[in-house]
Amino acid sequence: MSNHHSQGFSRRAFLGGTGAAAAATAVTNKVAAQQVSTPVVDGPTSIDLNVNGKVMSAKVEPRTTLLDVLRNQLDLTAAKPVSADGSSGASTVLIDGKPAMASTTLALAAVGKQITTCESLLDDDVPKAFVQHDAQQCGFCTPGFVVAVRAFLNKNPNATEEEIRAGLNGNICRCGTYANVIQAVISLVKGN
């Protein structure tokens, strides 16, 4: 019987090894949890968000998304709840200048950051180009596209058509106005 145990793994050695691995994982997770900048809260809490240059207050649960706060508490309805996983791009906002999906961002994670919604881009060249090039049909995806285009052009002001297509591939238009959206962005790059 002792020869059998010496030729392979014993159950005791296996369990000891997995126990050590579990302990190491727990320590790693505890360290990672301490590095998270999102505050840990239990139940409803009041927060202040900087949205479009204004400090706005909201009451949130830990699971409340930024999209829920924007639409239901702050009456900023441009970002749309098309997909819970953010795959449509309809809930695109800028957080500290970078595009993010409000539908997948917790409101608590946006505290202390600059949030820009489509509502603040009314006088921007992007919505004007969308109108000029008829780059919207039903208009449901348009605010997400407008914000995504603004973020893209901020980073790539001289983009080629190929770069524009690749840069906007995270936004979906169910009406299929992609050709007009691309033309609107090309006109902005060319300064028309």
Phi, psi and omega per residue, in radians:
M1 nan -0.659 3.134
S2 -1.188 -0.530 3.076
N3 -1.129 -0.634 3.139
H4 -1.082 -0.730 -3.134
H5 -1.250 -0.561 -3.086
S6 -1.356 -0.296 -3.103
Q7 -1.501 -0.264 -3.097
G8 -2.603 -2.904 3.116
F9 -1.354 2.467 3.031
S10 -1.670 2.744 3.092
R11 -1.084 -0.657 3.136
R12 -1.108 -0.773 3.125
A13 -1.135 -0.723 3.127
F14 -1.070 -0.847 -3.141
L15 -1.133 -0.648 3.089
G16 -1.094 -0.737 3.125
G17 -1.147 -0.745 3.130
T18 -1.212 -0.572 3.079
G19 -1.117 -0.722 3.106
A20 -1.134 -0.711 3.118
A21 -1.126 -0.714 3.120
A22 -1.126 -0.708 3.130
A23 -1.131 -0.730 3.117
A24 -1.114 -0.701 3.099
T25 -1.107 -0.732 3.138
A26 -1.094 -0.735 3.119
V27 -1.134 -0.762 3.123
T28 -1.077 -0.774 3.133
N29 -1.124 -0.654 3.122
K30 -1.135 -0.734 3.111
V31 -1.141 -0.764 3.130
A32 -1.100 -0.701 3.140
A33 -1.124 -0.578 3.132
Q34 -1.259 -0.355 -3.115
Q35 -1.549 -0.167 -3.138
V36 -1.195 2.313 -3.101
S37 -1.524 -0.232 3.117
T38 -1.274 2.235 -3.134
P39 -1.151 2.578 3.096
V40 -1.629 2.133 -3.137
V41 -2.261 2.761 3.121
D42 -2.221 1.956 -3.135
G43 1.516 -3.073 -3.101
P44 -1.094 2.474 3.090
T45 -2.533 2.652 3.104
S46 -1.578 2.379 3.100
I47 -2.316 2.780 3.004
D48 -1.990 2.308 3.106
L49 -2.098 2.442 3.054
N50 -1.624 1.795 -3.081
V51 -2.070 2.113 3.126
N52 0.949 0.649 3.082
G53 1.459 0.062 3.135
K54 -2.110 2.483 3.061
V55 -1.462 2.170 -3.113
M56 -2.216 2.458 -3.104
S57 -1.746 2.588 3.110
A58 -2.602 2.763 3.062
K59 -1.970 2.156 -3.020
V60 -2.303 2.694 2.928
E61 -1.604 2.820 3.125
P62 -0.989 -0.513 -3.083
R63 -1.589 -0.012 -3.087
T64 -1.201 2.249 3.123
T65 -1.456 2.779 3.068
L66 -1.059 -0.654 3.123
L67 -1.042 -0.771 3.116
D68 -1.047 -0.753 -3.136
V69 -1.146 -0.833 -3.118
L70 -1.018 -0.847 -3.046
R71 -1.357 -0.790 -2.957
N72 -1.634 -0.378 -3.135
Q73 -1.980 -0.599 -3.066
L74 -1.791 -0.012 3.097
D75 0.989 0.641 3.041
L76 -1.909 1.708 -2.918
T77 -1.818 0.185 -3.129
A78 -1.135 -0.826 3.093
A79 -1.144 2.312 -2.995
K80 -1.941 2.582 3.108
P81 -1.563 1.143 -3.101
V82 -1.424 -0.786 -3.101
S83 -2.359 2.309 -3.117
A84 -1.170 -0.434 -3.119
D85 -1.645 0.061 3.090
G86 1.362 0.081 -3.043
S87 -1.206 -0.296 -3.133
S88 -1.469 -0.426 -3.086
G89 1.419 -0.005 -3.069
A90 -1.223 -0.310 -3.138
S91 -1.815 0.402 -3.102
T92 -1.133 2.244 2.984
V93 -2.321 2.970 3.029
L94 -1.797 2.315 3.026
I95 -2.111 2.011 -3.035
D96 0.919 0.699 3.055
G97 1.454 -0.053 -3.119
K98 -1.932 2.449 3.132
P99 -1.135 2.416 3.114
A100 -2.568 2.685 3.102
M101 -1.568 2.021 3.125
A102 -1.134 -0.414 -3.128
S103 -1.303 -0.316 -3.135
T104 -2.046 0.106 3.125
T105 -1.827 2.201 3.070
L106 -1.228 2.453 3.132
A107 -1.008 -0.677 3.139
L108 -1.065 -0.537 -3.136
A109 -1.291 -0.273 -3.114
A110 -1.650 -0.073 3.119
V111 -1.102 2.323 3.118
G112 1.460 0.083 -3.129
K113 -2.013 2.786 3.100
Q114 -1.532 2.049 -3.134
I115 -1.869 2.263 3.114
T116 -2.114 2.190 3.096
T117 -1.909 2.968 -3.132
C118 -1.040 -0.517 -3.132
E119 -1.000 -0.513 -3.114
S120 -1.449 -0.078 -3.099
L121 -1.789 0.313 -3.088
L122 -1.002 -0.652 -3.121
D123 -1.665 0.130 3.140
D124 -1.324 2.768 3.122
D125 -1.214 -0.418 -3.066
V126 -1.113 -0.922 3.124
P127 -1.089 -0.569 3.102
K128 -1.112 -0.731 3.110
A129 -1.155 -0.635 3.095
F130 -1.078 -0.728 3.119
V131 -1.170 -0.821 -3.096
Q132 -1.050 -0.618 -3.089
H133 -1.800 0.242 3.123
D134 0.846 0.893 -3.047
A135 -1.602 0.453 3.060
Q136 -2.531 2.590 3.057
Q137 -2.028 -1.529 3.120
C138 -1.268 -0.416 3.081
G139 1.522 -0.043 -3.077
F140 -1.162 -0.674 -3.131
C141 -1.494 -0.247 -2.979
T142 -0.985 -0.822 -3.134
P143 -1.034 -0.703 3.098
G144 -1.116 -0.716 3.088
F145 -1.126 -0.771 -3.118
V146 -1.027 -0.808 3.133
V147 -1.150 -0.746 3.138
A148 -1.110 -0.709 3.107
V149 -1.126 -0.775 3.129
R150 -1.034 -0.798 3.127
A151 -1.109 -0.738 -3.131
F152 -1.107 -0.817 -3.114
L153 -1.205 -0.532 3.060
N154 -1.055 -0.614 -3.100
K155 -1.596 -0.499 -3.036
N156 -2.326 1.187 -3.048
P157 -1.159 -0.336 -3.122
N158 -2.024 0.612 -3.049
A159 -1.131 2.593 3.021
T160 -1.486 2.947 3.109
E161 -1.052 -0.698 3.128
E162 -1.098 -0.744 3.116
E163 -1.147 -0.650 3.107
I164 -1.100 -0.837 3.137
R165 -1.033 -0.761 3.140
A166 -1.199 -0.680 -3.089
G167 -1.217 -0.406 -3.104
L168 -1.893 0.249 -3.069
N169 -1.256 -0.060 3.095
G170 -1.568 0.007 3.136
N171 -1.986 2.364 -3.090
I172 -1.999 2.357 3.048
C173 -2.049 2.020 -3.117
R174 -1.264 -0.365 3.104
C175 -1.445 -0.282 3.084
G176 1.416 0.625 -3.126
T177 -1.560 0.432 -3.083
Y178 -0.965 -0.747 -3.107
A179 -1.038 -0.729 -3.123
N180 -1.265 -0.614 3.082
V181 -1.096 -0.792 -3.141
I182 -1.076 -0.751 3.115
Q183 -1.108 -0.658 3.091
A184 -1.076 -0.767 -3.119
V185 -1.218 -0.703 3.091
I186 -1.036 -0.717 3.134
S187 -1.116 -0.604 3.103
L188 -1.203 -0.695 3.128
V189 -1.123 -0.702 -3.128
K190 -1.355 -0.186 3.140
G191 1.395 0.406 3.131
N192 -1.492 nan nan
